[in-house]
Amino acid sequence: KKVVERRDSAERAGGGTPMRDLGSPLSPDFAKKVKELDEMRVGASTEMLQLIKGLHDNDPAVRGTSIHSLATFAANCSAVRLAEIAIHADEVSALLDPTSESPSTQAYAACVVANLSYTPDGQRAAIRGDAVDKLINVLKYNSSAADQGSVAARNAAMSQAAAALQNLTFEL
């Protein structure tokens, strides 16, 4: 959360002027600059699309690795790139299923939802993707699970789910 807050405040503070709308005629190069910064910090958008593709893999290990990388990506990218990820919020929310995903995968999926929730479009996308009910299920299931995964992984899943739910309640 702190990384995202620092990133967003740094983007808003660039040159002492407020962040302008990408479509503004006053900032025709702004979108290009944001894209260049994103590519330097987190990689090209083609990498992000590869990670999203990995969310559909039949192998749980591949899904886990993909959501872990996407969580890192989402924590370090701009609001513009978060909007691109928000398009796939339902695919991320699908990985919150505690009956078919490991607690670690659930934790990273909740982390992505939490980061998406920092933008109004991301909040709407997460809510439309049924993330709220799925996050509540993560909390219920992992708090009562006797043998699924380690205690640390279950605690991480519950912590990230609670953070994501909290972020979804903020009015932006």
Salt bridges, closest charged atoms under 4 A:
ASP8 OD1 - ARG7 NE 3.00
GLU11 OE2 - ARG41 NH2 3.15
ASP38 OD1 - ARG41 NH2 3.49
ASP38 OD2 - ARG81 NE 3.77
GLU84 OE1 - ARG81 NE 3.58
GLU91 OE1 - HIS56 NE2 2.43
GLU91 OE2 - HIS88 ND1 2.69
GLU101 OE2 - ARG63 NE 2.92
ASP121 OD1 - ARG124 NH2 2.52
